Amino acid sequence: MKGRSSLGFYERRIFPWLNDRLTRAPEIERLRAEALVPAHGRVLEIGFGSGSNLPHYPAAVASIAALDPNDGMHDLAAPRLASSRVPVWPVIGGAEQLPFITGAFDTVVSTLTLCSVKDPERVLAELRRVLRPEGLLILVEHGLADDPGVAKWQRRLNGLQNVLACGCNLNRPIADLVGRGGFEWKQLRRFYVPGVPRTHGWVTLGVATPSESTKYEVQSTKYKMSTR
């Protein structure tokens, strides 16, 4: 493992455990499995956390660089890393300055991570840099809802959320950020996840590719559970 973080006890020990429990709901697991179907080749996963995505990666994935700024998350991920059928390289660090060469990856994965990075615009620029020109950016992210009433409460609660969830934000417009960050959406759905409070459950799920154009269309839908 490269590097060690210098975080407090809550960030390194309490929050990783709490975050792992909160993001393992059946609905979230289904979204992970659905989103990761097109992942292939050399993969970079930012915000790797406790490794919840590992069971859902398809056979087309050759290796995974598992980036997370919290060494407590990597400690929690150890059992999943040990049983992973895909080679995984844990790296401690932030996504604002990636320690990888340009065009190093075929796929970049971000699940419930863009909400927490300090500088999402810089992160997206870095993700675009390390992706091959035809590479895929796969996202499952919660963020600012289209409903003005829900968005108002998201803004009200954002300060508390930021403190309790170690930098997580409720009010980031994920689809717009990705489009402005030099990506073109190839697939995009936005919906409320059943069973999750609407302030926290407005999810953007999609696949994007690096592009010179920032024009894209947003499809907002109600989430329909897959039966497969």
C-alpha positions in Angstrom: 0.0 0.0 0.0 1.3 3.4 -1.0 1.4 6.1 1.7 -0.5 6.6 4.9 -3.1 9.2 5.8 -3.0 11.5 8.9 -6.6 11.4 10.0 -8.3 11.5 13.4 -9.9 8.5 15.2 -13.4 9.2 13.9 -12.3 9.5 10.3 -10.1 6.4 10.4 -12.1 4.1 12.6 -15.7 5.1 13.2 -16.6 6.6 9.8 -15.3 3.7 7.6 -17.4 1.3 9.7 -20.5 3.5 9.6 -20.1 4.3 5.9 -19.8 0.6 5.1 -23.0 -0.3 6.9 -25.0 2.6 5.3 -23.9 1.8 1.7 -24.6 -1.9 1.8 -28.4 -1.8 1.5 -29.8 -4.2 -1.1 -30.9 -1.3 -3.4 -27.4 0.1 -3.4 -25.9 -3.3 -4.1 -28.2 -3.7 -7.1 -27.1 -0.3 -8.4 -23.4 -1.2 -8.1 -24.0 -4.4 -10.0 -25.9 -2.6 -12.8 -23.4 0.2 -13.1 -20.3 -1.9 -13.3 -21.4 -4.1 -16.2 -19.3 -2.2 -18.8 -16.2 -2.0 -16.7 -13.2 -3.5 -18.5 -9.4 -3.6 -18.7 -7.3 -1.6 -16.4 -9.6 0.1 -13.8 -9.1 3.0 -11.5 -11.7 3.2 -8.7 -11.6 6.5 -6.7 -13.1 6.5 -3.3 -12.6 2.7 -3.1 -13.7 2.7 0.5 -14.1 -0.8 2.0 -14.2 -2.5 -1.4 -18.0 -2.9 -1.7 -17.7 -2.8 -5.6 -15.3 -5.8 -5.7 -17.9 -8.6 -6.0 -19.6 -6.8 -8.9 -16.7 -6.3 -11.3 -17.1 -8.4 -14.4 -14.6 -10.8 -15.8 -13.5 -8.2 -18.4 -11.6 -6.3 -15.7 -7.9 -7.1 -15.6 -6.7 -5.0 -12.6 -7.9 -2.3 -10.2 -6.1 0.6 -8.8 -8.0 1.3 -5.5 -7.6 4.9 -4.5 -8.8 6.3 -1.2 -7.5 9.1 1.0 -8.5 7.2 4.2 -6.2 4.4 5.3 -8.9 3.3 7.7 -11.0 2.4 4.7 -8.2 0.3 3.2 -7.9 -1.5 6.6 -11.6 -2.3 6.5 -11.3 -3.5 2.9 -8.5 -6.0 3.7 -10.8 -9.2 3.8 -12.4 -8.3 0.5 -8.9 -7.6 -1.1 -7.7 -11.0 0.2 -10.6 -12.8 -1.5 -10.7 -10.7 -4.7 -10.3 -12.7 -8.0 -9.1 -9.4 -9.6 -5.6 -8.1 -8.8 -6.1 -4.9 -6.7 -3.4 -2.3 -6.0 -4.4 -0.1 -2.9 -3.2 3.5 -3.1 -3.8 6.1 -0.4 -4.3 9.6 -1.9 -6.7 12.1 -3.1 -8.2 12.2 -6.6 -7.3 15.9 -7.1 -3.7 14.8 -8.0 -3.6 11.3 -9.3 -0.2 9.5 -9.3 -0.8 7.8 -12.7 0.4 8.5 -16.2 -1.9 10.0 -18.8 -4.1 7.5 -20.5 -3.3 4.7 -18.0 -6.8 3.4 -17.6 -9.6 1.9 -19.7 -12.2 2.5 -17.0 -12.6 4.9 -14.1 -15.2 4.1 -11.5 -16.7 6.6 -8.9 -19.4 5.4 -6.6 -20.7 7.8 -3.9 -17.4 9.7 -4.1 -17.8 13.0 -6.1 -20.0 14.2 -3.3 -17.0 14.1 -0.9 -13.9 15.3 -2.9 -12.7 18.8 -2.1 -12.4 20.0 -5.7 -14.7 18.1 -8.0 -13.7 20.1 -11.1 -10.1 19.3 -10.6 -10.9 15.6 -9.9 -12.8 15.4 -13.2 -9.9 17.0 -15.0 -7.6 14.3 -13.5 -10.0 11.5 -14.4 -10.2 12.7 -18.0 -6.4 12.8 -18.1 -5.8 9.3 -16.9 -8.5 7.8 -19.1 -7.7 6.6 -22.6 -9.5 8.7 -25.2 -12.1 5.9 -25.7 -12.2 5.0 -22.0 -15.3 4.9 -19.8 -16.2 6.9 -16.7 -18.7 4.9 -14.7 -20.6 6.8 -11.9 -23.2 6.1 -9.2 -23.5 9.3 -7.3 -26.0 11.0 -5.0 -26.4 14.8 -5.4 -28.6 17.8 -5.8 -32.2 16.9 -6.7 -34.3 18.4 -9.5 -37.2 18.9 -7.1 -36.8 22.5 -5.7 -38.4 21.5 -2.4 -36.0 18.6 -1.9 -33.0 20.8 -3.1 -34.0 23.4 -0.5 -33.7 20.9 2.3 -30.5 19.5 0.9 -28.9 22.9 1.1 -30.2 23.4 4.7 -28.7 20.0 5.8 -25.5 20.2 3.9 -23.4 21.7 6.7 -24.4 19.0 9.1 -23.9 16.3 6.5 -20.4 17.6 5.7 -19.3 17.3 9.3 -20.9 13.9 10.1 -20.0 12.2 6.8 -16.4 13.5 6.5 -16.8 16.0 3.7 -19.9 14.5 2.0 -22.1 17.1 0.3 -25.8 16.8 -0.6 -26.0 19.7 -3.0 -23.6 18.9 -5.9 -25.3 18.8 -9.4 -23.5 15.7 -10.5 -24.7 15.4 -14.1 -23.8 19.1 -14.8 -20.4 18.8 -13.1 -19.5 15.8 -15.3 -20.7 17.5 -18.5 -18.8 20.7 -17.7 -15.7 18.6 -16.8 -15.1 17.5 -20.4 -17.2 14.3 -20.6 -20.0 13.2 -22.8 -22.8 11.1 -21.3 -23.4 7.9 -23.2 -25.9 6.5 -20.7 -27.6 8.5 -18.0 -30.4 7.9 -15.5 -31.4 10.0 -12.5 -33.9 8.9 -9.9 -34.8 8.5 -6.2 -33.6 5.3 -4.7 -36.5 3.6 -2.8 -36.2 3.4 0.9 -33.7 6.3 1.1 -34.6 9.8 2.3 -35.0 12.0 -0.7 -32.4 14.5 0.5 -29.9 11.6 0.3 -31.4 9.4 -2.3 -31.4 11.4 -5.6 -28.9 9.3 -7.6 -27.1 9.9 -10.9 -26.1 6.6 -12.6 -24.4 6.6 -16.0 -21.4 6.1 -18.3 -19.5 8.9 -19.9 -16.5 9.3 -22.2 -13.9 12.0 -22.6 -15.1 14.6 -25.1 -14.3 18.0 -26.5 -18.0 18.7 -26.4 -19.9 19.4 -23.1 -23.3 19.0 -24.6 -25.5 16.2 -23.3 -29.1 15.4 -22.5 -30.3 14.4 -19.1 -32.9 11.7 -18.7 -34.7 11.9 -15.4 -36.7 8.7 -14.5 -38.2 6.9 -11.7 -36.1 4.0 -10.5 -37.4 0.6 -11.6 -35.9 -2.4 -9.9 -34.2 -4.8 -12.3 -35.6 -8.3 -12.1 -32.4 -10.0 -13.3 
